[in-house]
Amino acid sequence: MIGLDFPLKPEWIHDVHQLWQPDEPISGLVARALASSMQELGGEKTRRNSLGILLRYFVATSGGGQSRRTFAQDLWVAYSRKYAATTLAPAYLVQLIANNEMAGEIVRFVNRRYSPGDVINAGDIRTHVISKYGERKVVTNAASAFLRTLQYFSVLEPARATGQYRVSERLILGPEVFPLAFWALWNLNPVPQVDLDAFNQSLEDSFVDTDNLDQCWKRYQPALWVVSERVDARFAAVKYADVENMNSALIG
């Protein structure tokens, strides 16, 4: 799938996680979510489309087709049941950007050219993604949906003119949910040693404010990693070097 074909709000992710139950057919969660979440969306088909995107990125399942089931435990659900949607929004956004090609391309385009307070023309974004992926309806629709997603996450805000957005300040990633943002990136490449500066740059590229990241790293030392600093580099030696054990440690 080339992009986030339908927009997402952090509140929708949070709401669906409150409806989640362990080890159940995914059809049960879908039915409850369609009945009680995303009600501001027009019809059931629209809600179902956005829900499909949400489940892909934020609900772990096993099996396939009609036999898909939720896991006995789910890391994203565990955090959503401890913290508010506003607190979790930066980590949710890191997950979306890290796992979607077009989202990452749009984010790089915005970060290279704009700063907080600048105005973006949606047409410029569409022109860029068309040059990258071709002039197809699925491409322009996905670009528009992701721009709305960034608005819902308070990264962009509507400007006066139609089709324009103003870049907002970067999101504050609280130390309580920093491990979840770490997981979203590290899970893609679970190396035993993480370059802190490169990792922090990846978070900054996901619209996260980086001012408090050093404190976040130190807060979870040595429970999750051990930070070492040299003249030429800074690294975190990860305590749980495989995905399954790290996932279990983060769930707690």
VEXNU-794245 format. One record per residue: x, z, y of N, C-alpha, C in turn; residue in one letter. Coordinates in Angstrom, 1 decimal, always signed. Each point is the difference from the previous one (the first is absolute). Layout:
% VEXNU-794245
REC|n.u|n.w|n.v|ca.u|ca.w|ca.v|c.u|c.w|c.v|aa
REC|X|Z|Y|X|Z|Y|X|Z|Y|a .
...
END
This chain:
% VEXNU-794245
REC|n.u|n.w|n.v|ca.u|ca.w|ca.v|c.u|c.w|c.v|aa
REC|+0.9|+0.0|-1.2|-0.9|+0.0|+1.2|+0.9|+0.0|+1.2|m .
REC|-0.3|-0.9|+1.0|+0.9|-0.2|+1.1|-0.1|+1.0|+1.0|i .
REC|-1.1|+0.6|+0.2|-0.1|+1.1|+1.1|-1.1|+1.0|-0.3|g .
REC|-0.2|+0.9|+0.9|-1.1|+0.9|-0.1|-1.2|-0.7|+0.5|l .
REC|-0.7|-0.6|-0.9|-1.1|-1.0|+0.3|-1.2|+0.7|+0.8|d .
REC|-0.1|+1.3|-0.1|-1.0|+0.7|+0.7|+0.6|+1.3|+0.6|f .
REC|-0.5|+0.4|+1.1|+0.6|+1.1|+0.7|-0.3|+1.4|-0.7|p .
REC|+0.9|+0.9|+0.3|-0.2|+1.4|-0.5|+0.2|+1.0|+1.1|l .
REC|-0.8|+1.1|-0.1|+0.2|+1.1|+0.9|+0.5|+1.2|-0.8|k .
REC|+0.9|+0.8|+0.6|+0.4|+1.2|-0.7|-1.1|+0.9|-0.5|p .
REC|-1.1|+0.1|+0.8|-1.1|+0.8|-0.4|-0.6|-0.4|-1.3|e .
REC|-0.1|-1.4|-0.2|-0.6|-0.5|-1.2|+0.9|+0.4|-1.2|w .
REC|+1.3|-0.1|+0.1|+0.9|+0.4|-1.1|-0.2|+1.5|-0.3|i .
REC|-0.1|+0.8|+1.0|-0.2|+1.4|-0.1|-1.3|+0.4|-0.7|h .
REC|-1.0|-0.7|+0.5|-1.4|+0.2|-0.6|+0.0|-0.3|-1.5|d .
REC|+0.5|-1.2|-0.4|+0.0|-0.4|-1.4|+0.8|+1.0|-0.8|v .
REC|+1.0|+0.6|+0.5|+0.8|+1.0|-0.8|-0.8|+1.2|-0.2|h .
REC|-0.9|+0.4|+0.9|-0.8|+1.1|-0.2|-1.1|-0.2|-1.1|q .
REC|-0.3|-1.3|-0.3|-0.9|-0.3|-1.0|+0.6|-0.2|-1.4|l .
REC|+1.3|-0.1|+0.0|+0.8|-0.3|-1.2|-0.2|+1.1|-1.0|w .
REC|-0.1|-0.4|-1.3|+0.0|+1.0|-1.1|+1.1|-0.5|-1.0|q .
REC|+0.6|+1.0|-0.8|+1.0|-0.4|-0.9|-0.5|-0.7|-1.2|p .
REC|+0.8|-0.9|-0.5|-0.3|-0.7|-1.3|-1.4|-0.4|-0.2|d .
REC|-0.5|-0.8|+1.0|-1.3|-0.6|-0.1|+0.0|-1.5|+0.1|e .
REC|-1.0|-0.7|-0.5|+0.0|-1.5|+0.3|+0.0|-0.2|+1.5|p .
REC|+0.7|-1.0|+0.4|+0.1|-0.3|+1.4|-1.3|-0.4|+0.5|i .
REC|-0.9|-0.5|-0.8|-1.3|-0.4|+0.4|-0.8|+1.2|+0.6|s .
REC|+0.2|+1.2|-0.5|-0.6|+1.1|+0.6|+0.4|+0.3|+1.4|g .
REC|+1.3|+0.0|+0.2|+0.5|+0.2|+1.4|-0.5|-1.1|+0.9|l .
REC|+0.0|-1.3|-0.4|-0.5|-1.1|+0.8|-1.4|+0.3|+0.4|v .
REC|-0.9|+0.4|-1.0|-1.4|+0.2|+0.3|-0.2|+1.1|+1.1|a .
REC|+0.7|+1.1|-0.2|-0.1|+1.1|+1.0|+0.5|-0.4|+1.4|r .
REC|+1.1|-0.8|+0.0|+0.6|-0.4|+1.3|-0.9|-1.0|+0.7|a .
REC|-0.6|-0.9|-0.7|-0.9|-1.0|+0.6|-1.2|+0.7|+0.6|l .
REC|-0.5|+1.1|-0.7|-1.2|+0.7|+0.5|+0.3|+0.9|+1.2|a .
REC|+1.2|+0.5|+0.2|+0.2|+1.0|+1.0|+1.1|-0.2|+1.0|s .
REC|+0.9|-1.0|-0.3|+1.1|-0.2|+0.9|-0.1|-1.4|+0.7|s .
REC|+0.8|-0.1|+1.1|+0.1|-1.3|+0.7|-1.4|-0.5|+0.4|m .
REC|-0.9|+0.9|+0.4|-1.3|-0.4|+0.3|-0.1|-0.8|+1.3|q .
REC|+1.0|+0.0|+0.8|-0.1|-0.8|+1.3|+0.2|-1.5|-0.3|e .
REC|+0.5|-0.3|-1.2|+0.1|-1.4|-0.4|-1.4|-0.5|-0.4|l .
REC|-0.2|-1.3|+0.4|-1.3|-0.6|-0.1|-0.7|+0.1|-1.4|g .
REC|+0.4|-0.7|-1.0|-0.7|+0.0|-1.2|+0.9|+0.4|-1.2|g .
REC|-0.6|+0.1|-1.2|+0.7|+0.5|-1.1|+1.2|-0.9|-0.4|e .
REC|-0.1|-1.3|+0.2|+1.0|-0.9|-0.4|+1.3|+0.2|+0.9|k .
REC|-0.3|+0.3|+1.3|+1.2|+0.3|+0.9|+0.6|+1.3|-0.4|t .
REC|-0.8|+1.0|-0.3|+0.6|+1.3|-0.4|+0.7|-0.1|-1.3|r .
REC|-0.5|-0.8|-0.9|+0.7|-0.2|-1.3|+1.3|-0.7|+0.2|r .
REC|+0.1|-0.9|+0.9|+1.3|-0.7|+0.3|+1.0|+0.9|+0.5|n .
REC|-0.4|+0.8|+1.0|+1.0|+1.0|+0.6|+0.4|+1.0|-1.0|s .
REC|-1.0|+0.5|-0.8|+0.2|+1.0|-1.1|+1.0|-0.6|-1.0|l .
REC|-0.1|-1.2|-0.3|+1.0|-0.6|-1.0|+1.4|+0.1|+0.5|g .
REC|+0.2|-0.3|+1.3|+1.4|+0.2|+0.6|+0.4|+1.4|-0.1|i .
REC|-0.9|+0.9|+0.4|+0.3|+1.5|+0.0|+0.4|+0.4|-1.4|l .
REC|-0.7|-0.3|-1.0|+0.3|+0.4|-1.3|+1.3|-0.5|-0.5|l .
REC|+0.4|-1.2|+0.4|+1.2|-0.7|-0.5|+1.2|+0.8|+0.5|r .
REC|+0.0|+0.6|+1.2|+1.1|+0.6|+0.6|+0.0|+1.5|-0.1|y .
REC|-1.2|+0.6|-0.2|-0.1|+1.5|+0.2|-0.6|+0.7|-1.2|f .
REC|-0.3|-0.7|-1.1|-0.6|+0.7|-1.2|+0.7|-0.5|-1.2|v .
REC|+0.7|+0.8|-0.7|+0.7|-0.4|-1.2|-1.0|-0.1|-1.2|a .
REC|+0.2|-1.1|-0.7|-0.9|-0.2|-1.2|+0.8|-0.5|-1.2|t .
REC|-0.6|+0.2|-1.1|+0.6|-0.5|-1.3|-1.1|-1.0|-0.6|s .
REC|+0.5|-0.9|-0.9|-0.9|-0.9|-0.6|-0.3|-1.2|+0.9|g .
REC|-0.9|-0.8|-0.5|-0.4|-1.2|+0.8|-1.4|-0.4|-0.1|g .
REC|-0.5|-0.7|+1.0|-1.4|-0.5|+0.0|-0.9|+1.2|+0.0|g .
REC|-1.1|-0.1|-0.8|-1.0|+1.0|-0.1|+0.5|+1.3|-0.6|q .
REC|+1.2|+0.0|-0.6|+0.5|+1.2|-0.7|+0.9|+0.8|+0.9|s .
REC|+0.2|-0.4|+1.3|+0.9|+0.7|+0.9|-0.5|+1.4|+0.2|r .
REC|+0.9|+1.0|+0.0|-0.3|+1.4|+0.2|+1.0|+0.6|+1.0|r .
REC|-0.5|+1.0|+0.7|+0.9|+0.7|+0.9|+1.0|+0.9|-0.9|t .
REC|+1.1|+0.4|+0.6|+0.9|+0.8|-0.6|-0.5|+1.5|-0.1|f .
REC|+0.6|+0.8|-0.8|-0.3|+1.4|+0.0|+0.4|+0.7|+1.3|a .
REC|+1.0|-0.5|+0.6|+0.5|+0.5|+1.3|+0.4|-1.2|+0.9|q .
REC|-0.2|+0.1|+1.3|+0.3|-1.1|+0.9|+0.7|+0.6|+1.2|d .
REC|+1.2|-0.5|+0.3|+0.7|+0.6|+1.1|-0.7|-0.2|+1.4|l .
REC|-0.5|-1.2|+0.2|-0.7|-0.3|+1.3|-1.2|+0.9|+0.2|w .
REC|-0.7|+0.2|-1.1|-1.2|+0.8|+0.0|+0.4|+1.5|+0.3|v .
REC|+1.0|+0.4|-0.7|+0.5|+1.4|+0.2|+0.3|+0.3|+1.5|a .
REC|+0.7|-0.9|+0.6|+0.3|+0.2|+1.5|-1.3|-0.1|+0.8|y .
REC|-0.9|-0.9|-0.3|-1.2|-0.2|+0.8|-0.9|+1.2|-0.1|s .
REC|+0.1|+0.8|-1.1|-0.8|+1.2|-0.1|+0.6|+1.2|+0.6|r .
REC|+1.2|-0.2|+0.5|+0.7|+1.1|+0.7|+0.0|-0.1|+1.5|k .
REC|+0.0|-1.3|+0.5|+0.3|-0.3|+1.4|-1.1|-0.9|+0.5|y .
REC|-0.2|+0.0|+1.3|-0.9|-0.8|+0.7|+0.4|-1.5|+0.0|a .
REC|-0.9|-0.9|+0.2|+0.3|-1.4|+0.1|+0.9|-0.3|+1.2|a .
REC|-0.1|+0.7|+1.1|+0.8|-0.3|+1.1|+1.5|+0.4|-0.3|t .
REC|+0.2|+1.1|-0.8|+1.3|+0.4|-0.4|+0.6|-1.0|-0.9|t .
REC|-0.8|-0.5|-0.9|+0.5|-0.9|-1.1|+0.1|-1.5|+0.5|l .
REC|-0.6|-0.3|+1.1|+0.0|-1.4|+0.4|+1.4|-0.7|+0.1|a .
REC|+1.1|+0.6|+0.5|+1.3|-0.6|+0.0|+0.4|-0.3|-1.5|p .
REC|-0.2|+0.9|-0.9|+0.5|-0.3|-1.4|-0.9|-1.1|-0.6|a .
REC|-1.3|+0.0|+0.3|-0.8|-1.1|-0.5|+0.5|-1.3|+0.5|y .
REC|+0.3|-0.1|+1.3|+0.5|-1.2|+0.5|+1.3|-0.5|-0.5|l .
REC|+0.9|+0.9|-0.3|+1.3|-0.3|-0.6|-0.3|-0.7|-1.4|v .
REC|-0.9|+0.6|-0.7|-0.3|-0.5|-1.3|-0.6|-1.5|+0.1|q .
REC|-0.9|-0.2|+0.9|-0.5|-1.4|+0.2|+1.0|-1.0|+0.4|l .
REC|+0.9|+0.4|+0.9|+1.0|-0.9|+0.5|+1.0|-0.3|-1.1|i .
REC|+0.5|+1.0|-0.6|+1.0|-0.1|-1.0|-0.4|-0.9|-1.2|a .
REC|-1.3|+0.0|-0.3|-0.5|-0.7|-1.2|-0.7|-1.3|+0.2|n .
REC|+0.1|-0.5|+1.3|-0.7|-1.3|+0.3|+0.9|-0.9|+0.8|n .
REC|+0.2|-1.2|-0.5|+0.9|-0.9|+0.6|-0.4|-0.4|+1.4|e .
REC|-1.2|-0.4|+0.2|-0.4|-0.5|+1.3|-0.1|+1.2|+1.0|m .
REC|-0.4|+1.2|-0.4|+0.0|+1.1|+0.9|+1.4|+0.3|+0.5|a .
REC|+1.0|-0.1|-0.9|+1.4|+0.2|+0.4|+0.5|-1.0|+0.9|g .
REC|-0.4|-1.3|-0.2|+0.4|-1.1|+0.9|-0.6|+0.2|+1.4|e .
REC|-1.3|+0.4|+0.1|-0.6|+0.3|+1.3|+0.7|+1.2|+0.7|i .
REC|+0.3|+1.0|-0.7|+0.6|+1.2|+0.6|+1.4|-0.4|+0.5|v .
REC|+0.8|-0.7|-0.8|+1.3|-0.4|+0.5|-0.1|-0.9|+1.3|r .
REC|-1.0|-0.9|+0.1|-0.2|-0.8|+1.1|-0.3|+0.9|+1.3|f .
REC|-0.9|+0.9|-0.2|-0.4|+0.9|+1.1|+1.2|+0.9|+0.4|v .
REC|+0.7|+0.6|-0.9|+1.1|+0.9|+0.3|+1.1|-0.8|+0.7|n .
REC|+0.2|-1.2|-0.3|+1.1|-0.8|+0.6|-0.3|-0.3|+1.5|r .
REC|-1.3|-0.1|+0.3|-0.3|-0.6|+1.3|-0.8|+0.9|+1.0|r .
REC|-0.5|+1.1|-0.5|-0.9|+0.8|+0.8|+0.4|+1.5|-0.1|y .
REC|-0.3|+0.7|+1.1|+0.2|+1.4|+0.1|-1.3|+0.7|+0.4|s .
REC|-0.1|+1.3|-0.2|-1.2|+0.7|+0.4|-0.4|-0.4|+1.5|p .
REC|-1.3|-0.3|+0.1|-0.5|-0.4|+1.4|-0.1|-1.5|+0.1|g .
REC|+0.7|-0.8|-0.8|+0.0|-1.4|+0.1|-1.3|-0.5|-0.6|d .
REC|-0.5|-1.2|+0.5|-1.2|-0.7|-0.5|+0.4|-1.1|-0.9|v .
REC|-0.7|+0.0|-1.1|+0.2|-1.1|-1.1|-1.2|-0.9|+0.0|i .
REC|+0.2|-1.3|-0.1|-1.1|-0.9|-0.2|-0.1|-0.3|-1.5|n .
REC|-1.2|+0.2|-0.5|-0.3|-0.2|-1.4|+0.4|-1.4|-0.4|a .
REC|-0.2|-1.0|+0.9|+0.3|-1.4|-0.2|+1.5|-0.2|-0.4|g .
REC|+0.9|+0.8|+0.7|+1.4|-0.1|-0.3|+0.3|+0.5|-1.4|d .
REC|-0.7|+1.0|-0.4|+0.2|+0.5|-1.4|-0.4|-1.0|-1.0|i .
REC|-1.2|-0.6|+0.2|-0.5|-1.0|-0.9|+0.9|-1.2|+0.0|r .
REC|+0.6|-0.4|+1.1|+0.9|-1.2|+0.1|+1.2|+0.3|-0.9|t .
REC|+0.5|+1.3|+0.1|+1.2|+0.4|-0.7|-0.2|-0.1|-1.5|h .
REC|-1.1|+0.6|-0.5|-0.3|+0.1|-1.4|-0.3|-1.4|-0.6|v .
REC|-0.6|-0.9|+0.8|-0.3|-1.3|-0.4|+1.3|-0.8|-0.2|i .
REC|+1.0|+0.3|+0.9|+1.3|-0.7|-0.2|+0.7|+0.5|-1.2|s .
REC|-0.3|+1.2|-0.5|+0.6|+0.6|-1.1|-0.7|-0.3|-1.3|k .
REC|-1.3|+0.0|+0.0|-0.8|-0.1|-1.2|-0.9|-1.3|-0.1|y .
REC|-0.1|-0.7|+1.1|-0.8|-1.2|+0.0|-1.3|+0.2|+0.7|g .
REC|-0.6|-1.1|+0.4|-1.3|+0.1|+0.7|-1.1|+0.0|-0.9|e .
REC|-0.4|+1.1|-0.5|-1.1|+0.2|-1.0|-0.9|+1.1|+0.5|r .
REC|-1.2|-0.1|-0.3|-1.0|+1.0|+0.4|+0.4|+1.4|-0.5|k .
REC|+0.5|+0.1|-1.2|+0.3|+1.3|-0.6|+1.2|+0.6|+0.8|v .
REC|+0.8|-0.8|+0.6|+1.1|+0.5|+0.8|-0.5|+0.6|+1.3|v .
REC|-0.8|-0.8|+0.7|-0.5|+0.5|+1.3|-0.9|+1.2|-0.1|t .
REC|-0.8|+0.0|-1.1|-0.9|+1.1|-0.2|+0.8|+1.3|-0.3|n .
REC|+1.0|-0.1|-0.8|+0.8|+1.1|-0.4|+0.8|+0.6|+1.3|a .
REC|+0.4|-0.9|+0.8|+0.7|+0.4|+1.2|-1.0|+0.8|+0.9|a .
REC|-1.2|-0.5|+0.2|-1.0|+0.7|+0.8|-0.4|+1.3|-0.6|s .
REC|-0.1|+0.1|-1.3|-0.4|+1.2|-0.7|+1.1|+1.1|+0.2|a .
REC|+1.3|-0.4|+0.0|+1.0|+0.9|+0.1|+0.1|+0.5|+1.5|f .
REC|-0.2|-0.9|+0.9|+0.0|+0.5|+1.4|-1.1|+1.0|+0.2|l .
REC|-1.2|-0.2|-0.6|-1.0|+1.0|+0.1|+0.4|+1.3|-0.7|r .
REC|+0.7|-0.1|-1.1|+0.5|+1.2|-0.7|+0.9|+0.8|+0.9|t .
REC|+0.9|-0.7|+0.7|+0.9|+0.7|+0.9|-0.7|+0.6|+1.2|l .
REC|-1.1|-0.6|+0.4|-0.8|+0.7|+1.0|-0.7|+1.2|-0.5|q .
REC|-0.5|-0.1|-1.2|-0.6|+1.2|-0.7|+1.0|+1.2|-0.2|y .
REC|+1.3|-0.4|-0.1|+1.0|+1.0|-0.2|+0.6|+0.5|+1.3|f .
REC|-0.6|-0.5|+1.1|+0.4|+0.4|+1.4|+1.4|-0.5|+0.3|s .
REC|+0.5|-1.0|-0.6|+1.3|-0.6|+0.3|-0.3|-1.0|+1.2|v .
REC|-1.1|-0.7|-0.1|-0.4|-0.9|+1.1|-1.3|+0.5|+0.5|l .
REC|-0.3|-0.4|+1.3|-1.3|+0.3|+0.6|-0.4|-1.3|+0.7|e .
REC|-1.3|-0.2|+0.1|-0.5|-1.3|+0.6|+0.4|+0.0|+1.5|p .
REC|+0.5|-1.1|+0.4|+0.2|-0.3|+1.4|-1.2|-0.5|+0.7|a .
REC|+0.0|-0.3|+1.3|-1.1|-0.4|+0.7|-0.5|-1.4|-0.5|r .
REC|+0.9|-0.9|-0.1|-0.4|-1.4|-0.4|-0.3|+0.0|-1.5|a .
REC|-0.9|-0.8|-0.4|-0.4|-0.2|-1.4|+1.2|-0.6|-0.7|t .
REC|+0.3|+0.5|-1.2|+1.1|-0.5|-0.8|+1.4|+0.5|+0.4|g .
REC|+0.0|+1.1|+0.8|+1.2|+0.6|+0.4|+0.0|+1.5|-0.4|q .
REC|+1.2|+0.5|-0.3|+0.2|+1.4|-0.4|+1.2|+0.6|+0.8|y .
REC|-0.1|+1.3|+0.3|+1.1|+0.7|+0.6|+0.7|+0.8|-1.0|r .
REC|+1.3|+0.0|+0.0|+0.8|+0.8|-1.0|+0.0|+1.5|+0.4|v .
REC|-0.4|+0.8|-0.9|-0.1|+1.5|+0.3|+1.3|+0.6|-0.4|s .
REC|+0.1|+1.3|+0.3|+1.2|+0.8|-0.4|+0.1|+0.1|-1.5|e .
REC|+1.2|+0.2|-0.6|+0.2|+0.1|-1.4|-0.7|+1.2|-0.6|r .
REC|-0.4|-0.1|-1.2|-0.7|+1.1|-0.7|+1.0|+1.2|-0.3|l .
REC|-0.5|+1.2|+0.1|+0.8|+1.2|-0.3|-0.2|+0.3|-1.5|i .
REC|+1.1|-0.1|-0.8|-0.1|+0.4|-1.4|+0.4|+1.4|-0.2|l .
REC|-1.1|+0.9|-0.2|+0.3|+1.4|-0.2|+0.8|+0.3|-1.2|g .
REC|+0.8|+1.1|+0.1|+0.9|+0.3|-1.2|-0.8|+0.3|-1.2|p .
REC|-1.3|+0.5|+0.1|-0.7|+0.3|-1.2|-0.4|-1.2|-0.8|e .
REC|+0.0|-1.2|+0.6|-0.3|-1.2|-0.8|+1.2|-1.0|+0.0|v .
REC|+1.1|+0.5|+0.4|+1.2|-0.9|+0.0|+0.3|-0.4|-1.5|f .
REC|-0.1|+0.9|-1.0|+0.3|-0.4|-1.4|-0.9|-1.1|-0.4|p .
REC|-1.2|-0.1|+0.5|-0.9|-1.1|-0.5|+0.5|-1.3|+0.6|l .
REC|+0.4|+0.0|+1.3|+0.6|-1.3|+0.6|+1.3|-0.3|-0.7|a .
REC|+0.8|+1.0|-0.4|+1.2|-0.3|-0.8|-0.3|-0.7|-1.3|f .
REC|-1.1|+0.5|-0.7|-0.4|-0.5|-1.2|-0.4|-1.5|+0.1|w .
REC|-0.7|-0.3|+1.1|-0.5|-1.3|+0.2|+1.1|-1.1|+0.0|a .
REC|+1.1|+0.4|+0.6|+1.2|-0.9|+0.1|+0.9|+0.1|-1.2|l .
REC|+0.3|+1.2|-0.4|+1.0|+0.2|-1.1|-0.6|-0.5|-1.3|w .
REC|-1.3|+0.1|-0.2|-0.6|-0.5|-1.3|+0.2|-1.4|-0.2|n .
REC|+0.3|-0.8|+1.0|+0.2|-1.5|-0.1|+1.4|-0.2|-0.5|l .
REC|+0.9|+0.9|+0.2|+1.4|-0.1|-0.4|+0.6|+1.4|-0.3|n .
REC|-0.4|+0.6|-1.1|+0.4|+1.4|-0.2|+1.5|+0.2|-0.4|p .
REC|+0.8|-0.1|+1.1|+1.4|+0.2|-0.2|+0.3|+1.5|+0.1|v .
REC|+1.1|+0.5|-0.7|+0.4|+1.4|+0.0|+0.6|+0.5|+1.3|p .
REC|+0.4|-1.0|+0.9|+0.6|+0.4|+1.3|-0.5|-0.8|+1.1|q .
REC|-0.6|+0.6|+1.0|-0.7|-0.7|+1.1|+0.9|+0.1|+1.2|v .
REC|+0.2|-1.2|+0.7|+0.6|-0.1|+1.3|-1.0|+0.5|+1.0|d .
REC|+0.3|+1.1|+0.6|-1.0|+0.6|+1.0|-0.3|-0.9|+1.2|l .
REC|+1.1|-0.6|+0.5|-0.2|-0.8|+1.2|-0.8|-1.2|-0.3|d .
REC|+0.2|-0.7|-1.1|-0.7|-1.2|-0.4|-1.5|+0.4|-0.3|a .
REC|-0.1|+1.1|-0.6|-1.4|+0.5|-0.4|-0.8|+0.3|+1.3|f .
REC|+0.6|+0.7|+0.9|-0.6|+0.4|+1.2|-0.4|-1.3|+0.8|n .
REC|+0.8|-1.0|-0.1|-0.3|-1.3|+0.7|-1.2|-0.6|-0.6|q .
REC|-0.1|+0.1|-1.3|-1.2|-0.6|-0.7|-1.3|+0.8|+0.5|s .
REC|+0.1|+1.3|+0.2|-1.1|+0.7|+0.5|-0.3|-0.4|+1.5|l .
REC|+1.0|-0.2|+0.8|-0.2|-0.4|+1.4|-0.7|-1.4|+0.0|e .
REC|+0.5|-0.8|-0.9|-0.6|-1.4|-0.1|-1.5|+0.1|-0.4|d .
REC|-0.5|+1.1|-0.5|-1.4|+0.2|-0.4|-0.7|+0.8|+1.0|s .
REC|+0.5|-0.1|+1.3|-0.7|+0.7|+1.1|+0.1|+1.5|+0.0|f .
REC|+0.9|+0.6|-0.7|+0.2|+1.4|+0.0|+1.0|+0.4|+1.0|v .
REC|-0.3|+1.1|+0.7|+1.0|+0.6|+1.0|+1.1|+0.7|-0.8|d .
REC|+1.2|-0.2|+0.3|+1.1|+0.5|-0.8|+0.7|+1.2|+0.6|t .
REC|-0.5|+0.6|+1.1|+0.7|+1.1|+0.6|+0.1|+1.2|-0.9|d .
REC|-1.0|+0.3|-0.9|+0.1|+1.2|-0.8|+0.4|-0.3|-1.5|n .
REC|+0.5|-1.2|-0.3|+0.3|-0.3|-1.4|+1.2|+0.8|-0.5|l .
REC|+1.0|+0.3|+0.8|+1.1|+0.9|-0.6|-0.5|+1.3|-0.4|d .
REC|-1.0|+0.6|+0.7|-0.5|+1.3|-0.3|-0.9|-0.2|-1.3|q .
REC|-0.6|-1.1|-0.2|-0.8|-0.2|-1.2|+0.8|-0.1|-1.2|c .
REC|+1.2|-0.7|+0.1|+0.9|-0.1|-1.1|+0.5|+1.4|-0.4|w .
REC|+0.4|+0.8|+1.0|+0.5|+1.3|-0.3|-1.0|+1.0|-0.6|k .
REC|-1.3|-0.2|+0.4|-1.0|+0.9|-0.4|-0.2|+0.0|-1.6|r .
REC|+0.3|-1.1|-0.6|-0.2|-0.2|-1.4|+1.3|+0.0|-0.8|y .
REC|+1.0|+0.6|+0.6|+1.3|+0.2|-0.7|+0.1|+1.4|-0.4|q .
REC|+0.3|+0.4|-1.2|+0.4|-0.9|-1.1|-1.1|-0.3|-1.0|p .
REC|-1.3|+0.3|+0.4|-1.1|-0.2|-1.0|-0.1|-1.4|-0.5|a .
REC|+0.2|-1.0|+0.9|-0.2|-1.4|-0.3|+1.2|-0.8|+0.0|l .
REC|+1.0|+0.4|+0.9|+1.2|-0.8|+0.1|+1.1|+0.9|+0.7|w .
REC|+1.2|-0.4|+0.0|+1.1|+0.6|+0.7|+0.6|-1.0|+0.9|v .
REC|+0.0|+0.4|+1.3|+0.5|-0.8|+1.1|+1.5|+0.2|+0.1|v .
REC|+0.8|-1.1|+0.1|+1.4|+0.1|+0.3|+0.3|-0.9|+1.2|s .
REC|+0.9|+0.5|+0.9|+0.3|-0.8|+1.2|+1.5|-0.2|+0.0|e .
REC|+0.4|-1.3|+0.2|+1.4|-0.3|+0.2|+0.1|-0.7|+1.3|r .
REC|+1.3|-0.3|+0.4|+0.2|-0.6|+1.3|-0.7|-1.4|+0.1|v .
REC|+0.0|-0.7|-1.2|-0.5|-1.4|+0.1|-1.4|-0.2|-0.6|d .
REC|-0.6|+1.1|-0.6|-1.3|-0.2|-0.6|-0.6|+1.3|-0.3|a .
REC|-1.3|+0.0|-0.2|-0.8|+1.2|-0.4|-0.9|-0.4|-1.2|r .
REC|+0.0|+0.8|-1.0|-0.7|-0.3|-1.2|-0.8|+1.2|-0.5|f .
REC|-1.1|-0.3|-0.8|-0.7|+1.0|-0.7|+0.1|-0.2|-1.5|a .
REC|+0.5|+0.9|-0.7|+0.1|-0.1|-1.5|-1.3|+0.5|-0.5|a .
REC|-0.8|-0.9|-0.6|-1.4|+0.3|-0.4|+0.1|+0.9|-1.3|v .
REC|-0.8|+1.1|+0.0|+0.1|+0.9|-1.1|-0.7|-0.6|-1.3|k .
REC|-1.1|-0.7|+0.2|-0.7|-0.6|-1.1|+0.2|-1.5|+0.1|y .
REC|+0.8|-0.5|-0.9|+0.5|-1.4|+0.2|-0.9|-1.0|-0.7|a .
REC|-1.1|+0.5|-0.6|-1.0|-1.0|-0.6|-1.3|+0.2|+0.6|d .
REC|-0.8|-1.0|+0.0|-1.3|+0.0|+0.7|-1.0|+1.0|-0.5|v .
REC|-0.1|+0.2|-1.4|-0.9|+0.9|-0.5|+0.2|+1.4|+0.4|e .
REC|+1.3|+0.4|-0.1|+0.3|+1.4|+0.3|-0.1|+0.3|+1.5|n .
REC|+0.3|-1.0|+0.9|-0.1|+0.2|+1.4|-1.5|+0.1|+0.3|m .
REC|-0.8|-0.8|-0.6|-1.5|+0.0|+0.2|-0.5|+1.4|-0.3|n .
REC|+0.4|+0.6|-1.2|-0.5|+1.3|-0.4|+0.5|+1.1|+1.0|s .
REC|+1.2|-0.2|+0.4|+0.6|+1.0|+1.0|-0.8|+0.0|+1.3|a .
REC|-0.4|-1.1|+0.5|-0.7|-0.1|+1.2|-1.5|+0.5|-0.1|l .
REC|-0.6|-0.3|-1.2|-1.3|+0.6|-0.2|+0.0|+1.5|+0.0|i .
REC|+1.1|+0.5|-0.6|+0.2|+1.5|+0.0|-0.8|+0.7|-1.1|g .
END
